[in-house]
């Protein structure tokens, strides 16, 4: 039912909660309340979140309202340098998940990280909270100076080398997105759009995993970030194009 990075909206009291991480056995999750200056990760039983949604006390949002926007095509180098510095710090701490989410261990990890990178503990915590608040992507760490723009050019893949940031789970490096996978993404979107009146990337991604990747090990699954990125690069088809596409997909 849930994926890491999902956002849940509670009715009373009104609040937004992001799922930061889900245990492999799907018994435990760590969540982060959005919009609070001093929010901290909190351990919660995954079944409790499911009960809240099924009981109508909360709703799983189809899209992330707090996700960082795509950066403009021409980002000044000084902002890229600040982003890279922040990412070095955050990535080193994310490698210690789930220990990072426990307050006592986080205090020690943040102190060690601050000393290693020559920054204050407050700066490290600010980077972490921004990362968790804005969707756990590299774009979340870009300083606020612009609000819109297109993505850049596609980078070529090298054999055996994973493009982009490492996955937050740390269990495996993930997959490069090739032409065949991009075709699967487009077919999955076409199938979903042809049978649903409203389009949701999260829901389409979940359905794709069921339709095309059922029974595959985690290392063979594309991430939601890859799926979403390539929808933007390739364009999400409208309802009429989706119907045509799904007909072709179903042809022998």
Buried (B, 14 or more C-beta within 10 A) or exposed (E): EBBBBBBBBBEEEEBBBBBBBBEEEEEBBBBBBBEEEEBBBBEBEBBEBBEBBEEEEBEBBBEBEBBBBBBBEEBEEEBEEBBEBBBBBBBBBBEBBBEBBEEEEBEEBBEBBBEEBEBEBEBBBEBBBBBBBBBBBBBBBBBEEBEEEEEEEEEEEEEEEBBBBEBBBEEBEBBBBEEEBBEBBBBBBBBBBBEBEEBBBBBBBBBBBEEBBEEEEEEEBBBBBBBBBBBEBEEBBEEEBBBEBBEEBEEE
